[in-house]
């Protein structure tokens, strides 16, 4: 009995996560489902339905929240948080390897190593998190420029490693950087604060039970009709991956409908985000951005390996051994991961 529910729970959590409902948010719903299952004495699939249907019912009770998430189940804030977590998590092995490379609990500081390392972390965050965050925010035209900014930061990091002085001006506690990294990881993964009412969303209660409805429309829809339709197209393309040509056609249909009714778009469609979500759900074909295609993913990993290898060589020539050792370890890990994905 317990093993059966554990399997149902795993599948349900996966289905909920696909809809942007994370582990901590899903936990009270899973606990309620566990209670219902135990009281029924039946098989979890009979008592609770399939995990996919369960997740769909939960999502249907949160239409505003679902409309604020992209096709990856994430909001713009989620993408930025994930990028920050990745950088913070990377700080853990960097701190440990630095202690090993320097045979002590301190990391030597040089202008070249300090500036180069900080710029490297910033470039990683910019490339990994910002483009998807901009698309999720409905700003698809700005997203590619994040790669330009990331490339500029990579060049700045390489310039700092090679051009700035390599004289030691101080040291920093490796234990301190380790504690800070772990602390940031905890802050970025801790459960969200519950609502003031403390009420949980009820999957059977429908859209009115969505506790995120007010926050999902924190940014008011544009008052100008032309701006409203431009925003609709941006959401369709950026957040919901509708092909641009099809998005333009859908916006044209919406314009015609509004013109025929003689009303404003805000009156016909009270929530711009939810209307965009409804339109996108009716589209059989999606077109993700080029950087989320398999070919771009492989090219990106190869580029990261090359850049990291170059920075390791620069660190070796500059006698920044803790950076060289850390970079070599990361290089080996990334190369192993790339080989595993390729097979």
N, C-alpha and C positions, 0 to 999 in steps of 0.2 A: 504493500500500500504506500509506504513512505517513498520507496524507490520510484514508484509510478508518478507521484506528485513532484518529486525532485526533477524528473525528466520533463514533466509538463512545465514546471517553473522555469527551467533553463530555456525551453523553447519560447515561453511567454516573455521572459526578460529580453531575449533576442529580438522578438517581434516588436516589443515596446521600444527598445533602443533604436530599431530601424525607423520608428516614428518620432524619434527625438525625445522619448521619455526615458530618462537615465535611471541608473541603478537606485539612487536614493529616492527619487520621485516615485519609482515603481514599487519600492519596498512595502509601503502601507497597503497598496492595492493587492500585492501578492499575499500579504498576511491575511487580508480579508478573504481572499480566494481560498487560502489554506483553511481558514475557519469554516467556510461554507462547505468545503470538500470533506473535512473531518465530520461535520454534522450529518452530511448526506450518507456517508458510508459506501458511496458508489465509486466507480472508476472516475479519476479526475476529468477525463474527456467527456464522460456522461454527465458529471455533476457541474462542470464549469464550461463545457464547450471546448473547441479547439483553441490552442494558444493564439493562433492567428486571428480568429474571430474575437477573442478576448481583447487583444491589443487594438483591433479595429473599433470595438465598442468604446474602449477608453478614449481613443483618439477622436471618435465622433462626438464625445462629450466635451471636447476642448477645441472647438473649431477656430477660435481666435489664436490659440497657441499654435495649432498646426499651420495656420496661414502665415505665421511669423518664421517658420522653419523652411529651409531649402530642401532640395531633393536628397540631401545627405542627413536630413533630420536635425539640422543645426541652425541656430540663429547666428547673426554676425558676432554677437558676444561669445557664443560657444566656440567659434573658430579662433577668435583672439585668445580665449582662455586655454584652448588646446595648444596653441602655439607657445604661449607663456609656460604652460606645464612642460612641454617638450624641452624648452631651454632650461627650465629649473631642474628637470630630471637629468639632463645632460651634465649639469653642474655636480651631480653626485659622483659619477665615475671620474670626472675631471679632478675633483678634490682628492679622491682616494689615490689616483695615479700620481698626482702632484706630490702627495706625502711620500709615496714610494720612490719617485724619481729623485726627490731631494733628500731622502733619508732623514726626514724630520717632520715636524708639525707646522712648518711655515712654508710659504711660497714667496720666492724673491720677486720683487717688482722692478720692472724696467719700463721706461716710456714706450719702447717698441712693443714689448710683450703685453703690457696692460692695455694700451690703445688698440692693438691688433686683435686681442682676444675679445674685448668688448664690442668692437665693430663686427667681428665674426659672428658673435651671438646675435647682434642686432640684424645682420644680413640674413641669418637663418630664420629668425622670426618674421622678417618682412616677406621673404619668399614663400615660407610655408603657410603662414596664417593670413596675411593681409589680402591676397587676391580672392580667396574664398569668402572672407569676411565682407569684402566690398560687393561681391555678387549676391551674397545672402542679404545684404542691406538694400539691394535693388540698385546698385551702381555698377553695372557691368562694363561700361565704357572706361571707368577708372581702374578696373581690376588689372589689366595688362601693364599699366604703368607701375604697379608694385614691383614687377620683375625688373623694370628699369632701375627703380630705386634700390632694389636688392643687389643688382649688378654693380651699381655705383658704390654701394657699401662694401662689396667684396673687393673692388679695386682699392677703396680707401683702406681696408684692412691689410691688403698686401703691401700697400705703400707704407703703412705704419710699421709693419714688421720689418721692412727693408730700409726705410729712410729715417726713422726716428732713432735717437740715441739708445744704445743698449747698456748703458751704465746703470748699475743697481742704485736705486734711490730709497729703498725700504723693503719691507716684507709684510705679508698678511698671513693671518692664521688660517691654515688649511682646514682646521676643525671648524672655524667660524664660517668659511664658505660652505662647508658640508652642512652645517646646521641651518644656514640661510636657505640652501637649496632644498633641504628636506622640509623646512617650514613652508616655503612657497608651494611645494608639491601638496602639502596638507591643505593649505588655504585654498588652492585651486580645485581640490577634489572633495572638500567637506560638503555635507548636505546643505541645500538651500534652506533659508529660514522659512518656516511655515507661515501661512497667511494669518492675519490677526484673529480671524474667526477660528482658525485651527481646523476648519472643515476640509475633508478630502473630496476630490471629484468623484461623483457617482457615475459610472459608465452608463447606467440606465436612465439617468435623469435628463439627458439631452443637452443641447447647447446652452441652455440657461444656467446649467451647473458649472460652466467653465469659469474657474476662479481667476484665469489670466485674461479674461476678455477686456478688462480695463487697461491692463498694461500692454496688451498687444497693439492697442491703438494710441499709445503714448504720443506718437507723432501724428498730429492731425492730418487728414487727407488734404491735398491741395484744394484751395478754394476756386482757383481759376480752372475752367473746364479743360483748356488746352494742356495746362500743367497736370491735371488729373489724368488725362489720357496718356501723356508722356510717362507719367509715373506707372500707369498700368502696364505699358509696354516694357518698361525697365524691370518691373517685378516679374513679368512673364519670362523674359530672357534671362535675367540675372538670378533670381531666386528659384525659379521653377524649370529652368533649362528648356524652355520652349524655343524651337528654332526661330531666328529673327524674322524670317519671311512670314512664318505662320503667326507669330506674335503680332506683326503689323496687320495681317488680315483680321485677326480677332479684335484688335483695337478698332479697325475700320467698321466691323460689324457692330461693336458697342457704340461707336459714334452714330451710326445710322439709326440704331434703336433709340438712342437718347434724342436725336433730332426728330424722329417720328413722334415721340411722346411729348415733346415740347418742354420737358423737365430738365433739371440739371443732373449731371451724372451722380452727384452726391445724394440726390433724392431718389434716384432709381436704384442705386447700389450703395446702401449706407456704409458698408465697409469695403474699401478699395482692396485691402489685402485678401479678405475672404473671397471677394469676387474674382480676383486673379487666381487664387487657389482653385476655385470651382472651374474656371476656364481651363487651367492647366490639367486638372484631373480628367478632363474629357479628351485630352490629347493622347493619342497612342504612341507618338514619337517624341523623344526628348533628345536634346543636343547639348551634352556637357561641354564645358570649355576645353580648349586644346590641352591644357596642362593636367587634366584629369583623364586623358586617354592613356591606354597602356603604353603606346610608343613614347609619349611624352614622359611618362613615369620612369621608363627605363633610361631615357636620355638624361633625365634629371638626376637619377642615381649615379649614372656614369660621370656626369659633370661634377657632382659633389665629391666623388672619389678622386677625380683629377685635381680639383681645387684643394682638397685636403692634403693630397700628396705633395702639391706645390708648397703649401704652408708648412708641412713637416720638413721639407728640404730647406726652406727659408729659416725655420727655427734651428735646425742643426747648424747651418752656416753661421747663425748669430749666437750660438752657444746658449740658446734658451732651451735647455734640456728637458725641463718639466713639460714645456709645450710640445717638444718633439716626441717625448714618450707618450703623452696623452693623445696627440694626434695620430701616432702610429697605432695605438690600441683601437682608437675609433675607426681608423682606416681598415684595420683587419676585420673589425666587427661589421662595418658596412659592406666590405667585399664578400664576407661570408653570407650576409643577408641577401646581397644581390645574386650570388650564385644559387642560394636556396630558392629564390623567387623565379630564377630563370629555368630551374629544373622542373 
